[in-house]
Structure formats: C-alpha cells, structure tokens
Amino acid sequence: MSWHQVAQADDVPEDEGLCVKIDGHAIALFRVEGEIYAIDDLCSHAEASLAAGFVDGGLIECPLHQACFDIRTGKVMTGPATEDVRSYRVKIEGGAVLVER
Ligand code: FES
C-alpha cells in the first residue's frame, strides 16, 4: 500500500463524483461536507461508474440500477447491489488529494 496523488482538492466538486485512476484501477472521489472520500468507482452490482451517479447527501446512487452506497464507507445501503464497495484512506497535502492503495 502506498499513497498516490490523484487530483487537486479544488477539482473535486461538492455535488458530483470525480473518477481518477491508480495503476489503471478506477476510483471515485466525492466531497461530503467539505471532506473528500474515495471509494471504488465500479459498482458492486454490475458495470457502472459510481462517479457518474447521483450524490444525495452522504450517499451515492448508482446511475444504472439505483443502488445506494455510503460515500464515507462504501457500505451498500439499498439494493439491488448486495456487496459493499471498497473505500480508501484519503489525505490532503499542499492542496493535492492523495489516496492510499
Ligand atoms: S450497476 Fe449499480 S446498481 Fe446495478
């Protein structure tokens, strides 16, 4: 595991996701109440990008079948998905977003 710089903090919007890649692996960044969080971009149900979903408070709704995940933890809150998505530790250094993977 190591830290990877993936974006500038200012590039992460408040109301939508930002998809970034670490070694080809897609990770979705979100901002909730000023804090930045990182979870796997790929929905645990099928082939959909969570970064392209709909942010509702601290939840992200999958754009394909509307499963909801907790942005802070990756925990699935409503189906049809049944598995959590992975969440990653995030830190901000000098205005840059670093994700541990
Ligand atoms: S692909 Fe996300 S709920 Fe089906």
Residues whose N, C-alpha, C, O or C-beta is under 5 A from the ligand:
A	BS01	FES	C43 H45 A46 E47 A48 C62 L64 H65 Q66 A67 A81
